[in-house]
Amino acid sequence: MKRKGYIVLRYLAALAVAISILAPMLWLFLMSVSTTADLTRVPLEWLPRQWDFSRYGHLLSLAPGEPGALFLPALGNSLLVAAGATLVSLLLAIPAAFSFSRYPGRDGWLYAGLGIYMVPPVAFVLPLYFILEHFGLLNTRSGLVLVYCSLIVPFLTWMVKNQFDTLPQDIEQAARLDGLRIWQVLLRITLPLAKPMLGAAALFGWLLAWDEFFYALLFTSNLAAQTLPVTIAGFTAGRATDDGLVAAVGILASVPPLLIA
């Protein structure tokens, strides 16, 4: 009897967590398909009297004057920047993590890198700005990739290093005795064993770049490199804001992370 009660309690807790996660998304969707009259009605009703999906059509249109002329380029920029930053960060983090894991005594450098997260992002604004300006990377996707790599690499290095620590080193030592070089051991032995963790690390890195707002706001000025978080903030600016349109943007912006996850 006690076991059944424990199982019921566990399922109720899981249901409560699921509701707390899904309820905001459901409300966001209902807002996106509600007319302005439904959104401003007092008292507010949970379901719209008239379902209106036209905002999604406007956001997916590149016609001049349509919200999609702002949304779609920003979506493309976010996808490119997040993918580029994740790929470059992984290429840098994997050998660094392998070095930290297999050659003890270097953890101080790793913790120094992680210490970056203890510093407010605003402290790096001027150095990063001068670097980007010097190399002509202001308001470019390449510049954002460079900035995001400085944020993602320490985190991915720490994640991948912890995974490498759990892998048995006997296989690597046997491979070295068979004549493989250290980089061949990494590519042929260690990385295949660490594939699941590498996927998780890539996902976390991608989400960090996808959600980043502060640096994207400061280092971009137009649609040439502006990412989705900055564009979403732009939709909320001004005296008259279409809350339903902002909700539709939020729904569409959540699709890529859900598909990748």
C-alpha positions as CSV (number, residue, x, y, z in Angstrom):
1,M,0.0,0.0,0.0
2,K,2.8,2.4,0.9
3,R,4.5,1.6,-2.4
4,K,1.4,2.4,-4.4
5,G,1.1,5.7,-2.5
6,Y,4.7,6.5,-3.3
7,I,4.1,5.7,-7.0
8,V,1.0,7.9,-7.1
9,L,2.9,10.7,-5.4
10,R,5.7,10.4,-7.9
11,Y,3.4,10.6,-10.9
12,L,1.6,13.6,-9.4
13,A,4.9,15.4,-8.9
14,A,5.8,14.6,-12.5
15,L,2.5,15.9,-13.7
16,A,2.9,19.1,-11.7
17,V,6.3,19.7,-13.2
18,A,4.9,19.0,-16.7
19,I,2.1,21.4,-16.2
20,S,4.4,24.1,-14.9
21,I,6.5,23.7,-18.1
22,L,3.8,23.3,-20.7
23,A,1.2,25.8,-19.3
24,P,3.2,29.0,-20.3
25,M,3.7,27.6,-23.8
26,L,0.0,26.8,-24.1
27,W,-0.9,30.3,-23.0
28,L,1.6,31.8,-25.4
29,F,0.0,29.8,-28.2
30,L,-3.5,30.9,-27.2
31,M,-2.3,34.5,-27.2
32,S,-0.8,34.1,-30.7
33,V,-4.1,33.0,-32.2
34,S,-6.3,35.4,-30.3
35,T,-7.6,38.6,-31.8
36,T,-6.8,42.0,-30.3
37,A,-10.3,42.2,-29.0
38,D,-9.9,38.9,-27.2
39,L,-6.6,39.9,-25.7
40,T,-8.0,43.2,-24.4
41,R,-11.3,41.9,-23.1
42,V,-12.0,42.4,-19.4
43,P,-12.3,39.9,-17.7
44,L,-9.8,38.0,-19.8
45,E,-11.1,34.7,-21.2
46,W,-8.9,31.6,-21.4
47,L,-10.0,30.6,-24.9
48,P,-10.3,33.1,-27.8
49,R,-13.8,33.6,-29.2
50,Q,-12.3,33.8,-32.7
51,W,-9.2,31.9,-33.7
52,D,-6.8,34.0,-35.8
53,F,-3.7,32.3,-37.3
54,S,-2.9,35.3,-39.6
55,R,0.1,36.4,-37.5
56,Y,2.0,33.3,-38.4
57,G,1.4,34.1,-42.1
58,H,2.7,37.6,-41.6
59,L,5.8,36.3,-39.8
60,L,6.6,33.8,-42.5
61,S,6.3,36.4,-45.3
62,L,9.2,38.4,-46.7
63,A,7.0,41.0,-48.3
64,P,8.0,44.6,-47.5
65,G,6.3,45.9,-44.4
66,E,5.5,42.5,-43.0
67,P,6.9,41.4,-39.7
68,G,8.5,38.5,-41.4
69,A,10.9,40.9,-43.2
70,L,12.5,41.3,-39.7
71,F,11.8,37.9,-38.2
72,L,13.1,35.6,-41.0
73,P,16.5,37.2,-41.5
74,A,17.0,37.3,-37.7
75,L,16.0,33.6,-37.5
76,G,18.6,32.8,-40.2
77,N,21.3,34.8,-38.4
78,S,20.6,33.0,-35.1
79,L,20.8,29.6,-36.7
80,L,24.1,30.4,-38.5
81,V,25.7,32.1,-35.4
82,A,24.6,29.4,-33.0
83,A,25.7,26.5,-35.3
84,G,29.0,28.2,-36.1
85,A,29.8,29.1,-32.5
86,T,29.0,25.6,-31.3
87,L,31.1,23.9,-34.0
88,V,34.1,26.1,-33.4
89,S,33.8,25.8,-29.6
90,L,33.7,22.0,-29.9
91,L,36.8,22.0,-32.1
92,L,38.6,24.0,-29.4
93,A,37.1,22.4,-26.3
94,I,37.7,18.7,-27.2
95,P,41.5,18.8,-27.4
96,A,41.6,21.2,-24.4
97,A,39.4,18.8,-22.4
98,F,41.5,15.8,-23.4
99,S,44.7,17.6,-22.3
100,F,43.2,18.6,-18.9
101,S,41.9,15.0,-18.4
102,R,44.9,13.0,-19.4
103,Y,47.7,15.3,-18.1
104,P,47.1,16.1,-14.4
105,G,48.3,19.4,-12.9
106,R,46.6,21.7,-15.4
107,D,43.3,22.1,-13.6
108,G,44.2,25.6,-12.6
109,W,43.9,26.8,-16.2
110,L,40.5,25.1,-16.4
111,Y,39.2,26.8,-13.3
112,A,40.6,30.1,-14.4
113,G,38.6,29.7,-17.6
114,L,35.5,28.8,-15.7
115,G,36.1,31.9,-13.6
116,I,34.9,33.9,-16.5
117,Y,31.4,33.0,-15.6
118,M,31.8,34.8,-12.3
119,V,32.5,38.1,-14.0
120,P,29.6,40.3,-15.1
121,P,29.3,40.2,-18.9
122,V,29.4,44.0,-19.0
123,A,33.1,43.9,-17.8
124,F,34.1,42.4,-21.2
125,V,32.1,44.9,-23.4
126,L,35.0,47.4,-24.1
127,P,37.7,44.8,-24.7
128,L,35.4,42.8,-27.0
129,Y,34.3,46.0,-28.8
130,F,37.8,47.1,-29.5
131,I,38.8,43.7,-30.8
132,L,35.8,43.5,-33.1
133,E,36.4,47.0,-34.3
134,H,40.1,46.4,-35.0
135,F,39.3,43.3,-37.1
136,G,36.3,44.9,-38.8
137,L,33.9,42.4,-37.3
138,L,31.3,44.7,-35.7
139,N,27.8,44.0,-36.9
140,T,28.9,40.7,-38.5
141,R,27.9,37.1,-37.9
142,S,31.6,36.2,-37.7
143,G,32.1,38.7,-34.9
144,L,29.2,37.2,-32.9
145,V,30.6,33.7,-33.4
146,L,34.0,34.9,-32.0
147,V,32.3,36.5,-29.0
148,Y,30.1,33.5,-28.3
149,C,33.1,31.1,-28.5
150,S,34.6,33.0,-25.6
151,L,31.5,32.2,-23.6
152,I,31.0,28.6,-24.7
153,V,34.5,27.2,-24.8
154,P,35.2,27.2,-21.0
155,F,31.8,25.6,-20.3
156,L,32.1,22.9,-23.0
157,T,35.7,22.2,-22.0
158,W,34.6,21.5,-18.4
159,M,31.7,19.3,-19.6
160,V,33.8,17.2,-22.0
161,K,36.7,17.0,-19.5
162,N,34.4,15.4,-16.9
163,Q,33.2,12.9,-19.5
164,F,36.8,12.0,-20.5
165,D,37.6,11.4,-16.8
166,T,35.1,8.6,-16.7
167,L,36.5,6.7,-19.7
168,P,38.9,3.8,-19.0
169,Q,42.4,4.7,-20.1
170,D,43.6,1.1,-20.5
171,I,42.3,1.1,-24.1
172,E,44.1,4.3,-24.9
173,Q,47.3,3.0,-23.4
174,A,47.1,-0.2,-25.4
175,A,46.5,1.9,-28.6
176,R,49.6,3.9,-27.8
177,L,51.6,0.7,-27.4
178,D,50.4,-0.3,-30.8
179,G,51.9,2.8,-32.3
180,L,49.1,5.3,-32.5
181,R,49.9,8.9,-31.9
182,I,48.1,10.9,-29.2
183,W,45.8,12.6,-31.7
184,Q,45.0,9.3,-33.3
185,V,44.0,7.9,-29.9
186,L,41.8,10.9,-29.4
187,L,40.1,10.6,-32.8
188,R,39.8,6.8,-33.0
189,I,39.4,5.7,-29.4
190,T,38.3,8.5,-27.0
191,L,35.8,10.4,-29.1
192,P,33.8,7.4,-30.2
193,L,33.4,6.4,-26.6
194,A,32.3,9.9,-25.6
195,K,29.8,10.4,-28.4
196,P,26.7,10.7,-26.1
197,M,28.3,13.4,-24.0
198,L,29.6,15.3,-27.0
199,G,26.0,15.5,-28.3
200,A,24.8,16.8,-24.9
201,A,27.7,19.3,-24.8
202,A,26.9,20.5,-28.3
203,L,23.3,21.0,-27.4
204,F,24.1,23.1,-24.3
205,G,26.6,25.2,-26.3
206,W,24.0,25.7,-29.1
207,L,21.4,26.8,-26.5
208,L,23.8,29.3,-24.9
209,A,24.4,30.9,-28.3
210,W,20.8,30.8,-29.3
211,D,19.5,32.5,-26.2
212,E,22.3,35.1,-25.9
213,F,20.9,38.7,-25.9
214,F,23.3,41.1,-24.3
215,Y,26.3,41.0,-26.6
216,A,24.1,40.6,-29.7
217,L,22.3,43.8,-28.7
218,L,25.6,45.7,-28.3
219,F,27.6,44.4,-31.3
220,T,24.9,44.4,-34.0
221,S,23.0,47.3,-35.4
222,N,20.9,46.0,-38.3
223,L,19.6,42.9,-40.0
224,A,23.0,42.0,-41.4
225,A,23.8,40.2,-38.2
226,Q,21.0,40.9,-35.7
227,T,19.9,37.7,-34.0
228,L,16.4,36.6,-32.9
229,P,16.5,37.7,-29.2
230,V,17.3,41.3,-30.3
231,T,14.6,41.2,-32.9
232,I,12.0,39.9,-30.4
233,A,12.9,42.7,-28.1
234,G,12.3,45.1,-31.0
235,F,8.8,43.8,-31.5
236,T,8.0,44.9,-27.9
237,A,9.3,48.4,-28.4
238,G,7.1,51.4,-29.1
239,R,3.9,52.6,-27.6
240,A,1.6,50.2,-29.5
241,T,2.6,46.5,-29.1
242,D,0.8,43.6,-30.7
243,D,1.0,41.1,-27.8
244,G,-0.4,38.4,-30.1
245,L,2.4,39.0,-32.6
246,V,5.0,38.8,-29.9
247,A,3.5,35.5,-28.7
248,A,3.6,34.1,-32.2
249,V,7.3,35.1,-32.5
250,G,7.9,33.3,-29.2
251,I,6.2,30.2,-30.5
252,L,8.2,30.1,-33.7
253,A,11.5,30.9,-31.9
254,S,11.0,27.9,-29.7
255,V,10.6,25.5,-32.6
256,P,14.4,25.1,-33.5
257,P,15.5,24.3,-30.0
258,L,12.7,21.8,-29.6
259,L,13.6,20.1,-32.9
260,I,17.3,19.9,-32.0
261,A,16.6,18.7,-28.5
